[in-house]
Amino acid sequence: MHEFSVAESILSFCGREREKQQAEEIRAVHLLIGVMSGIDIQLLREAFEALKHKRGFAKTELLTRQEEISVACGQCGAGSRLMEMKFVCPECGSENVRIAGGDKMLIEKIDLVRQKL
């Protein structure tokens, strides 16, 4: 279950950002998770919950948004969203498509509270 190592990496990033931004706390981490990223969102949430207390992020919430698969057609130039993993352009039927989205996971933003000076 690699979701634990992913959660650990997210928390490490949060720790570096908290220090760099001189933040008192991080309220939320916003993730964009592609359907093809290989990440099980529920397992990631469980791993994050299990690890956050040990890493000093007890109040931090993990917010996720799932990204659909999108492709760009090399034949007709159309950009399309796919509802299933059938890599054919819905416009022209060509198999000459490249994945344009839905295959990555990224931290979109973090909500932090700055230290009072």
Rosetta silent file (secondary structure, phi, psi, omega in degrees, C-alpha in Angstrom):
SEQUENCE: MHEFSVAESILSFCGREREKQQAEEIRAVHLLIGVMSGIDIQLLREAFEALKHKRGFAKTELLTRQEEISVACGQCGAGSRLMEMKFVCPECGSENVRIAGGDKMLIEKIDLVRQKL
SCORE:     score description
SCORE:     0.000 S_00000001
   1 L     0.000   98.550 -177.184    0.000    0.000    0.000 S_00000001
   2 L   -78.706   -5.862  178.953    2.013    2.977   -1.280 S_00000001
   3 H   -61.139  -30.196  177.341   -0.580    5.478   -0.030 S_00000001
   4 H   -66.022  -40.974  178.384    1.270    5.580    3.317 S_00000001
   5 H   -70.046  -32.862  176.164    4.478    6.730    1.615 S_00000001
   6 H   -66.381  -45.422  178.183    2.477    9.276   -0.403 S_00000001
   7 H   -60.974  -40.165  177.849    0.851   10.584    2.806 S_00000001
   8 H   -61.707  -41.653  178.505    4.291   10.756    4.424 S_00000001
   9 H   -65.357  -40.351  178.255    5.593   12.806    1.474 S_00000001
  10 H   -62.472  -44.829 -179.859    2.628   15.182    1.686 S_00000001
  11 H   -66.872  -35.653  175.584    3.232   15.708    5.402 S_00000001
  12 H   -63.348  -43.234  176.583    6.962   16.275    4.803 S_00000001
  13 H   -59.825  -44.380  179.347    6.089   18.921    2.220 S_00000001
  14 H   -60.556  -40.518  178.332    3.702   20.523    4.716 S_00000001
  15 H   -62.670  -42.916  178.222    6.448   20.601    7.334 S_00000001
  16 H   -65.310  -42.464  179.893    8.851   22.344    4.970 S_00000001
  17 H   -67.211  -38.680  179.034    6.182   24.856    3.907 S_00000001
  18 H   -60.632  -42.544  178.997    5.142   25.551    7.500 S_00000001
  19 H   -69.798  -47.241 -178.285    8.749   26.386    8.347 S_00000001
  20 H   -60.951  -42.033 -177.688    9.429   28.324    5.136 S_00000001
  21 L   -88.314   -0.466 -177.457    6.236   30.396    5.446 S_00000001
  22 L    52.624   48.435 -178.217    6.654   30.762    9.227 S_00000001
  23 E   -90.235  147.642  176.149    3.151   29.409    9.658 S_00000001
  24 E   -75.160  -42.850  179.108    1.573   28.548   12.962 S_00000001
  25 E  -155.746  163.867  172.853   -0.435   25.707   11.457 S_00000001
  26 E  -112.315  119.209 -177.189   -1.661   24.245    8.209 S_00000001
  27 E   -79.911  -39.679 -176.333   -5.431   23.976    8.135 S_00000001
  28 E  -152.963  150.276  173.122   -5.867   22.062    4.882 S_00000001
  29 E  -118.820  124.597 -178.980   -4.001   20.445    2.015 S_00000001
  30 E  -102.653  119.552 -179.873   -5.828   20.486   -1.330 S_00000001
  31 E  -112.921  144.744  169.389   -4.927   17.640   -3.691 S_00000001
  32 E  -110.410  119.709 -175.429   -5.841   17.005   -7.305 S_00000001
  33 E  -120.944  117.355  179.520   -5.731   13.260   -7.959 S_00000001
  34 E   -73.334  147.023  179.110   -6.025   11.888  -11.466 S_00000001
  35 L   -55.781  -35.858 -177.696   -8.088    8.786  -12.133 S_00000001
  36 L   -95.210   12.471 -177.154   -4.995    7.151  -13.663 S_00000001
  37 L   -73.001  -17.966 -177.429   -2.555    8.267  -10.945 S_00000001
  38 L    84.590    7.873 -179.610   -2.669    4.909   -9.204 S_00000001
  39 L   -97.907  127.292  172.813   -3.716    6.531   -5.929 S_00000001
  40 L   -87.938  111.526 -172.759   -6.635    5.074   -3.988 S_00000001
  41 H   -60.680  -42.216 -179.227   -8.192    8.206   -2.488 S_00000001
  42 H   -64.677  -43.345  177.706   -9.829    6.431    0.449 S_00000001
  43 H   -64.181  -37.365  177.715   -6.596    4.637    1.393 S_00000001
  44 H   -64.477  -42.844  178.105   -4.685    7.924    1.106 S_00000001
  45 H   -60.999  -43.772  179.485   -7.169    9.631    3.440 S_00000001
  46 H   -64.183  -42.398  178.361   -6.832    6.806    5.956 S_00000001
  47 H   -64.167  -43.205  179.184   -3.034    6.915    5.779 S_00000001
  48 H   -60.234  -45.999  179.779   -3.029   10.714    6.162 S_00000001
  49 H   -61.977  -40.217 -178.536   -5.309   10.473    9.218 S_00000001
  50 H   -68.739  -32.806 -174.728   -3.124    7.789   10.769 S_00000001
  51 H   -95.127  -25.975 -170.366    0.113    9.742   10.261 S_00000001
  52 H   -62.055  -34.320 -179.285   -0.842   13.393   10.747 S_00000001
  53 L   -67.396  -38.685 -179.680   -0.978   13.261   14.567 S_00000001
  54 L   -69.033  -24.261 -175.512    2.535   11.805   14.777 S_00000001
  55 L  -101.435    6.051  177.479    3.899   14.540   12.514 S_00000001
  56 L    82.725   26.276 -180.000    2.348   17.529   14.324 S_00000001
  57 L  -124.851   41.152 -174.711   -0.537   18.124   11.925 S_00000001
  58 L   -56.753  -33.595 -177.016   -3.463   16.970   14.076 S_00000001
  59 L   -91.794   -3.164 -175.391   -5.724   19.795   12.862 S_00000001
  60 L   -78.548  132.491 -179.838   -4.803   19.531    9.175 S_00000001
  61 E  -104.191  140.527  176.138   -7.540   18.371    6.820 S_00000001
  62 E  -100.254  117.300  179.858   -6.884   16.547    3.548 S_00000001
  63 E  -112.182  127.539 -176.050   -9.199   17.783    0.760 S_00000001
  64 E  -121.276  150.250  175.040   -9.205   15.889   -2.517 S_00000001
  65 E  -135.459  132.401 -178.183  -10.575   16.484   -5.968 S_00000001
  66 E   -95.770  135.512  179.163  -10.510   13.815   -8.647 S_00000001
  67 E  -103.263  129.791  176.929   -9.464   14.655  -12.199 S_00000001
  68 L   -69.774  166.866  174.904  -10.977   12.757  -15.121 S_00000001
  69 E   -76.732  131.529  173.304   -8.879   11.377  -17.943 S_00000001
  70 E  -127.180  145.643 -178.465   -8.415   13.866  -20.752 S_00000001
  71 E  -130.857  156.557  173.338   -6.800   13.225  -24.109 S_00000001
  72 E  -118.684  130.434 -177.623   -5.613   15.235  -27.082 S_00000001
  73 E   -86.564  128.439  177.002   -6.095   13.718  -30.522 S_00000001
  74 L   -79.531  -12.083 -178.885   -3.106   13.710  -32.844 S_00000001
  75 L   -89.538  -58.334 -174.046   -5.392   13.163  -35.834 S_00000001
  76 L  -106.030   -9.037  178.064   -8.115   15.822  -35.573 S_00000001
  77 L    84.748    0.656 -178.428   -6.715   17.970  -32.743 S_00000001
  78 L   -70.428  144.886  171.182   -9.749   17.571  -30.488 S_00000001
  79 E  -106.128  131.428 -174.552   -9.378   17.647  -26.739 S_00000001
  80 E  -141.308  154.920  171.168  -11.753   15.294  -24.939 S_00000001
  81 E   -99.213  139.345  179.921  -12.601   13.857  -21.548 S_00000001
  82 E  -106.605  138.908  178.313  -12.943   10.109  -21.368 S_00000001
  83 L   -89.931  -18.930  178.555  -15.498    8.333  -19.232 S_00000001
  84 L  -140.506  169.011 -178.010  -13.682    5.008  -19.491 S_00000001
  85 L   -85.131   59.012  175.438  -10.160    3.814  -20.213 S_00000001
  86 L  -117.202  102.607 -170.354  -10.770    3.405  -23.926 S_00000001
  87 L   -85.979   72.290  178.011   -8.113    5.548  -25.567 S_00000001
  88 L  -133.400  136.884  178.813   -9.911    6.469  -28.778 S_00000001
  89 L   -63.970  123.096  178.880  -10.823    9.988  -29.847 S_00000001
  90 L   -68.906  -16.716 -178.908  -14.582   10.395  -29.381 S_00000001
  91 L   -83.874  -48.086 -173.992  -14.647   12.922  -32.245 S_00000001
  92 L  -118.950   -7.770  178.588  -12.904   11.050  -35.076 S_00000001
  93 L    84.507    1.369 -178.171  -12.319    7.528  -33.741 S_00000001
  94 L   -70.461  146.595  173.502   -8.534    7.739  -34.056 S_00000001
  95 L   -92.051    1.270  179.725   -6.323    5.813  -31.630 S_00000001
  96 L   -84.113   70.281 -179.705   -3.646    8.497  -32.094 S_00000001
  97 E  -122.377  152.243  173.639   -4.320   10.180  -28.749 S_00000001
  98 E  -122.439  146.601  179.854   -2.044   11.303  -25.939 S_00000001
  99 E   -71.455  125.862 -178.930   -3.008   11.611  -22.313 S_00000001
 100 E  -109.274  -10.654  179.952   -3.367   15.288  -21.428 S_00000001
 101 E  -175.587  162.392  178.311   -4.644   14.929  -17.855 S_00000001
 102 L    93.837    7.172 -177.864   -5.852   12.591  -15.169 S_00000001
 103 L  -115.636   10.668 -175.984   -2.586   10.715  -14.722 S_00000001
 104 L  -130.085  167.075  169.302   -0.978   12.759  -11.937 S_00000001
 105 E  -126.518  134.787  177.501   -1.395   13.765   -8.330 S_00000001
 106 E  -146.222  152.456  174.276   -0.458   17.251   -7.214 S_00000001
 107 E   -83.622  114.186 -179.363   -0.808   19.547   -4.263 S_00000001
 108 E   -76.934  -42.774  178.249   -2.925   22.400   -5.566 S_00000001
 109 E  -167.198  164.033  172.420   -2.617   24.565   -2.459 S_00000001
 110 E  -126.412  141.516  176.290   -2.278   24.577    1.276 S_00000001
 111 E   -98.879  120.084 -178.206   -4.275   26.725    3.686 S_00000001
 112 E  -127.172  159.645  176.836   -2.051   28.013    6.448 S_00000001
 113 E  -113.192  119.967 -179.182   -2.275   30.282    9.438 S_00000001
 114 E   -74.225  149.477  176.301    0.668   32.637    9.819 S_00000001
 115 L   -68.351  142.573  176.839    2.335   33.168   13.166 S_00000001
 116 L   -81.134  131.970 -178.052    1.438   36.371   14.923 S_00000001
 117 L   -92.423    0.000    0.000    4.440   38.641   15.294 S_00000001
